[in-house]
Amino acid sequence: MEEAIANAKQAIPAEVRMISGCRDEQTSADVSNVASFQLPDPAGRAGGACTSAMLKVLYADHKKLEEDLSFQEVLLKIREVLQEKGYEQIPQLSSSRPIDIKNTFDLVPDSITGTRRAVMIGINYVGDNPGELAGCHNDVENMKEYIKDVHGFEEENITILMDDNEHTSPTRDNILAAYRTIVEESQPGDAVFCHYSGHGGKLRDDDGDEADGYDETLVPLDYKTEGQIRDDLLFKNLVGGFKKGVFCTFLMDCCHSGSVLDLPFQFAADGESDSMGISPGFDFGPLLGMAAGLAGSGGLAEIISNPQKLMEICGACVVL
């Protein structure tokens, strides 16, 4: 484990945690009516099952209920809520550092004194039959209310992408640009929260770094013409770019999301696991190689300003 932790710190300087709605091989769900989840303000009828269940566990009557819950309890309670609603998906917690899941859950640690920034993405794929969803915009609105009311995020530091003709459109380029911007702006001592609610997918792995032979993906609004966003690209544009001392939490409410950020440590709320361990089949080799490429390039800012360098580092994963 000590070698794994050392490799993780080398590959991922920041502390990154992700709550995902299901395992890689599972699908998530869109709920037609979230009123039954007893949220303070449902902000509409539909919503994602994972987001709604998590808010039900963490947030009621505008109180910070997680003060009395451990990481393990939060994940298991989310699964209980899902099971009560008839969903079989198993939520997971993954991270860049091993976490004692018996410790008190924190979306943002009390020790964080810097700026709190968020990128929140909700894609309903309006008019894209049969792939149209109904609840992703509501997920963003509900979660935005929670992080503002309970965790002190301010409106000016929250970036929202939604296909509602009011916010920035969640195209592939815009999603990656929002992620790169929050990486650039975040400094040691800052907290980051990223929420994605939309479709997730799987594509045949094209560089041999996936044990199951598939890359997990996010599905942007313009996926039909611009392609999906592979986990490799998410690491290079997002996870691996944050500075040491930045604290990041992700909520991925989409199908096949268990390892979409390629984080090395994992706990599954399957009722059998009682601790966090190394993610099954995880290979640090490709991760360390990507991290070395980022470091050798002169840093993320230089990569962003040099498309040729980005192509050299990302290789085939840039063109999907």
C-alpha positions in Angstrom: 0.0 0.0 0.0 2.9 2.4 0.8 4.2 2.1 -2.8 0.7 2.7 -4.1 0.3 5.8 -2.1 3.7 7.1 -3.2 2.7 6.5 -6.9 -0.6 8.2 -6.3 1.0 11.3 -4.9 3.3 11.4 -7.9 0.6 11.0 -10.4 -2.1 13.1 -8.8 -0.7 16.0 -6.7 -4.1 17.1 -5.4 -6.5 15.3 -3.1 -9.3 14.2 -5.4 -12.4 12.3 -4.3 -15.3 11.1 -6.5 -18.7 9.7 -5.6 -20.1 7.9 -8.6 -23.6 6.7 -9.1 -22.8 3.1 -10.1 -20.1 0.6 -11.1 -18.5 0.8 -14.5 -20.6 -2.1 -15.8 -23.9 -0.6 -14.4 -26.3 2.0 -15.7 -27.7 4.9 -13.7 -31.3 6.2 -13.7 -33.4 9.2 -14.3 -36.2 9.6 -11.8 -39.5 11.0 -13.0 -40.5 12.6 -9.7 -38.0 13.5 -7.0 -40.6 14.7 -4.5 -40.5 11.3 -2.9 -36.8 11.9 -2.0 -38.1 14.7 0.4 -35.6 17.4 -0.8 -36.0 20.9 0.6 -36.9 22.2 -2.9 -37.2 19.6 -5.7 -36.9 22.4 -8.3 -38.9 20.4 -10.7 -40.3 16.8 -11.0 -37.4 14.9 -12.5 -33.9 14.2 -11.3 -31.0 11.8 -11.3 -31.3 8.9 -8.9 -27.8 9.2 -7.4 -27.9 13.0 -7.0 -31.4 12.9 -5.4 -30.4 10.0 -3.1 -27.2 11.8 -2.0 -29.1 15.0 -1.2 -31.7 13.1 0.7 -28.9 11.6 2.9 -26.9 14.8 3.3 -29.4 17.6 3.3 -32.8 18.0 4.9 -34.4 21.1 6.3 -31.3 23.0 5.3 -29.1 21.4 7.9 -25.6 20.0 7.6 -26.5 16.4 8.5 -23.2 14.8 7.4 -21.6 16.0 10.6 -22.7 12.7 12.2 -22.1 10.4 9.2 -19.0 8.6 8.2 -18.0 8.1 4.5 -19.2 4.5 4.8 -22.5 5.4 6.3 -23.2 8.1 3.6 -22.5 5.6 0.7 -24.5 2.8 2.3 -27.4 5.1 3.0 -27.4 6.4 -0.6 -27.6 2.7 -1.7 -30.4 2.1 0.8 -32.4 5.0 -0.6 -31.8 3.7 -4.2 -32.9 0.2 -3.2 -36.0 1.5 -1.6 -36.9 3.1 -5.0 -36.2 -0.1 -6.9 -32.7 0.7 -8.3 -29.9 -1.8 -8.3 -27.0 0.5 -8.9 -24.1 0.4 -6.4 -22.6 3.9 -5.6 -18.9 4.1 -5.1 -16.3 6.3 -3.5 -12.9 6.6 -5.2 -10.0 8.8 -4.4 -6.4 9.8 -5.1 -5.5 8.9 -1.5 -6.8 6.0 0.6 -9.5 7.2 3.0 -10.5 5.7 6.3 -14.2 5.3 5.5 -15.0 5.2 9.2 -14.0 8.9 9.4 -16.6 11.7 9.3 -17.8 12.5 5.8 -16.8 15.9 4.5 -17.7 17.4 1.1 -15.3 20.2 2.0 -13.0 19.9 5.0 -13.4 22.6 7.7 -9.7 23.3 7.3 -10.2 24.7 3.8 -9.8 28.5 4.0 -9.3 29.4 0.3 -11.8 30.0 -2.5 -14.5 27.4 -3.1 -15.1 26.9 -6.9 -17.5 24.6 -8.7 -18.2 23.4 -12.2 -21.7 21.9 -12.6 -22.9 20.2 -15.7 -26.5 19.1 -16.5 -27.3 17.7 -19.9 -30.9 16.7 -20.8 -30.1 16.2 -24.6 -33.2 18.1 -25.4 -34.7 16.8 -28.6 -32.3 13.9 -28.9 -34.7 11.0 -29.0 -34.5 8.3 -27.6 -31.6 9.7 -25.5 -33.4 12.7 -24.0 -33.3 12.9 -20.2 -35.5 15.0 -18.0 -33.8 15.4 -14.6 -30.2 16.7 -15.2 -31.0 20.4 -15.1 -32.9 19.9 -11.8 -29.9 17.9 -10.4 -27.7 20.9 -11.0 -30.1 23.4 -9.5 -30.7 21.2 -6.4 -27.0 20.5 -5.8 -26.1 24.1 -6.4 -28.5 25.2 -3.7 -27.0 22.6 -1.3 -23.3 23.7 -1.8 -24.3 27.4 -1.5 -26.5 27.0 1.6 -24.4 24.4 3.5 -20.9 24.7 2.2 -20.5 28.4 1.5 -19.9 28.3 -2.2 -20.7 31.7 -3.8 -22.6 32.3 -7.0 -19.7 34.1 -8.7 -17.4 31.1 -8.3 -19.9 28.5 -9.7 -19.8 27.7 -13.4 -22.9 26.1 -14.9 -23.2 24.3 -18.2 -26.7 23.2 -19.3 -28.6 22.8 -22.5 -31.4 25.2 -21.5 -30.6 28.1 -23.8 -29.7 30.2 -20.7 -26.3 28.8 -19.6 -23.2 27.9 -21.5 -23.9 24.9 -23.7 -22.4 21.7 -22.5 -20.6 20.9 -25.7 -17.4 18.8 -25.7 -15.1 21.9 -26.1 -17.0 23.9 -23.5 -16.9 21.1 -20.9 -13.1 20.6 -21.4 -12.6 24.4 -21.3 -14.5 24.7 -18.0 -12.5 21.9 -16.5 -9.2 23.4 -17.7 -10.2 26.8 -16.3 -11.0 25.5 -12.8 -7.6 23.7 -12.8 -5.8 26.9 -13.8 -7.6 29.1 -11.2 -7.5 26.8 -8.2 -4.6 27.3 -5.8 -3.3 25.4 -2.8 -5.9 25.8 0.0 -8.8 26.1 -2.4 -11.7 23.6 -2.7 -13.3 22.4 -5.9 -16.6 20.7 -6.4 -17.5 19.3 -9.8 -20.9 17.7 -10.6 -21.9 16.0 -13.8 -25.4 14.8 -14.5 -26.0 13.3 -18.0 -25.2 10.3 -20.0 -22.1 8.2 -19.4 -20.7 5.7 -21.9 -18.0 3.2 -22.7 -15.7 3.1 -25.7 -13.2 0.4 -26.7 -9.9 1.2 -25.1 -7.5 2.4 -27.8 -4.2 2.6 -25.8 -4.2 -0.6 -23.7 -4.5 1.0 -20.3 -7.9 -0.4 -19.2 -8.1 -3.8 -17.5 -11.6 -4.4 -18.9 -10.8 -3.2 -22.4 -13.0 -0.1 -22.2 -12.6 3.6 -21.6 -15.3 5.1 -19.5 -16.7 8.4 -20.9 -18.8 11.5 -20.4 -21.2 12.2 -23.2 -21.3 15.9 -24.2 -24.3 17.5 -26.0 -22.5 17.3 -29.4 -21.3 13.8 -29.0 -22.6 12.8 -32.4 -20.2 15.1 -34.2 -17.4 15.7 -31.7 -17.3 12.4 -29.9 -17.4 11.4 -26.2 -14.9 12.5 -23.5 -12.7 9.6 -22.5 -11.4 9.0 -19.0 -7.8 9.5 -20.3 -8.6 13.0 -21.5 -10.4 13.8 -18.2 -7.2 12.9 -16.3 -5.0 15.0 -18.6 -7.3 18.0 -18.6 -8.6 17.8 -15.0 -7.5 15.3 -12.4 -3.8 15.3 -13.0 -3.5 19.1 -13.5 -4.6 20.3 -10.0 -1.9 21.7 -7.8 -0.8 20.0 -4.6 -2.9 21.5 -1.8 -6.1 21.7 -3.8 -9.0 19.7 -2.4 -11.5 18.3 -5.0 -14.8 16.5 -4.8 -16.6 15.1 -7.8 -20.1 13.8 -8.1 -20.7 11.8 -11.3 -24.3 10.9 -11.8 -24.1 8.9 -15.0 -23.9 5.4 -16.4 -20.6 3.5 -16.3 -19.0 6.1 -14.0 -17.2 3.9 -11.4 -13.7 4.7 -12.8 -14.4 7.6 -15.1 -11.7 9.7 -13.4 -9.1 6.8 -13.2 -8.6 7.2 -9.4 -6.5 4.5 -7.7 -8.4 3.8 -4.5 -12.0 2.7 -4.2 -14.8 1.7 -1.8 -18.0 0.2 -3.2 -21.2 0.3 -1.1 -22.0 -3.3 -1.9 -22.7 -4.3 1.6 -19.6 -6.5 1.7 -16.7 -4.1 1.5 -15.6 -2.6 4.8 -12.6 -0.5 3.8 -11.1 1.3 0.8 -8.5 -0.5 -1.2 -6.7 -0.3 -4.6 -9.2 -0.2 -7.4 -9.6 -3.6 -9.0 -7.1 -4.1 -11.9 -5.6 -0.6 -11.4 -2.3 -0.1 -13.1 -0.2 2.9 -12.0 2.1 2.6 -15.1 -0.2 4.5 -17.6 -1.1 7.1 -14.9 2.5 7.8 -14.0 3.3 8.1 -17.7 0.6 10.7 -18.3 1.7 12.6 -15.2 5.3 12.6 -16.5 4.0 13.9 -19.8 2.2 16.7 -18.0 5.2 17.6 -16.0 7.6 17.5 -18.9 5.4 19.7 -21.0 6.0 22.7 -18.7 2.6 22.4 -16.9 -1.0 22.6 -17.8 -1.1 26.2 -18.7 1.6 25.7 -21.4 -0.3 22.7 -22.8 -3.5 24.6 -23.1 -1.8 27.4 -25.0 0.0 24.9 -27.3 -2.4 22.7 -29.2 0.5 20.8 -30.8 1.8 19.9 -27.4 -1.6 18.8 -26.3 -1.8 16.5 -29.3 1.6 15.0 -28.6 0.7 14.2 -24.9 -2.9 13.0 -25.4 -2.2 11.1 -28.6 -5.2 9.3 -30.1 -7.4 10.1 -27.2 -7.9 13.6 -28.4 -9.6 12.6 -31.6 -12.5 10.3 -30.8 
